[in-house]
Amino acid sequence: EQKEIEFLTAEEQQILLAALPMSTQGRALRFILGTGLRVAELCGLCWGDISGDGFHVNQVTYLVKGNDQYERVVNPPKTRAGKRYIPINDKLRAILDEQRQAQRLERMKAGSAWEGGEPGKGKQWVFASALGTPADRNNLARCLRECLKKAGLTTRGVHALRHTFATNWVRGSSDYRTLSEVLGHTNVGFTMQRYVHTDNATKKRGMEYMASLI
């Protein structure tokens, strides 16, 4: 029996959003919730990947443990489906605008310690650290745990936000093929089996609809 993967109900999502800080990590978690990105894809997102109407997932970045230290690896997505285009809406655009402005301020504050490129442009990481380096998934997970605890919610991993995105999509649309493409899956059946969840409120709405048919 496969392990049940947790997600946020609609009510829990609103409670979490209210608890997220106005910081790079807070905006990153909100962006995952609004796009369904994998953590490594979020960490690998560069400003140059973003166009006016959306962005391309061109690479992933993560840390691997070497002999004495961790090394950062940047690779293309594992599959052709993983390298994809995702449109953005007004809320996502606002998050990116806030992050661009915040990154420019961080660049000024860091001075000579800045290790990244020009904020808001080219190969510079979007949700970078205060020194311009790629985001650390462990720090994102820690931020999420702290926010969930503060909000009185059950602890979950960052990947639960990706599952929440998929479930939210199904609540508002029956276009499962497009959802699968946005998530970067090669198989729609896998998307439905592993990434789409329901709750009692959704079941109740379904049963109310069925009542109209009998």
C-alpha positions, 0 to 999 in steps of 0.5 A: 500500500502506497504512503498517503501523501499529505496536502492542504485543505482549502481552509488550511491553505488560507491559514498558511498563506496568512502565516507566511513571512514577507521574505524570499522564503515566504514568497518562494513557498507561495510561488510553489503553491501557485505553480506546482513547481518541484523544490529543485525547479524553484531553486533553479529558476533564473530571471532569464527564464521568465517572459512577460506571460510565463516562465520556462523550467530549464534547469534544476539545482540541488546540493549533493554531499561530496567527500568533505562538503556539499556541492551544488549541482545544476542539471536540466530536468530529467525528462522532456516533459519536465522542461516546460512552459508555465503561464503566470497570472497576476498574483504570481506576477506580483510575487515576482515583482516583489522578489525582484525589488527585494533582491535589489535591496539585498544586493546593495546590503551585501556589497562585496559579499554578493556572489550572484549576478545582477538582480532581476536579470539573466542568470541570477537565481530568482529566489536566491539567498541574501548573498545571491546564491541559489535557495537551499531546500532545507531552509525552505522546509524549515521556514514551512515547518515554522509557519505551519507550527505558528498557524497551528497546522500539522507539519508537512514537507514542501512537496505537499504544496505541489500536491495542494496545487494539483488538488486545487486545479482539479477543484476548479477544472477537469482538464487533467491533461493540461494539469499533467503538462504543468506539473511536468509529468509524462503520464496523466494517469500518474498525475491523477493517482499520485497528485490529486487528492480530495477532502470531505468538503469536495466529496460533499459537493460531488454528492450534492451534484449527484442528488440533482440527477436522481 
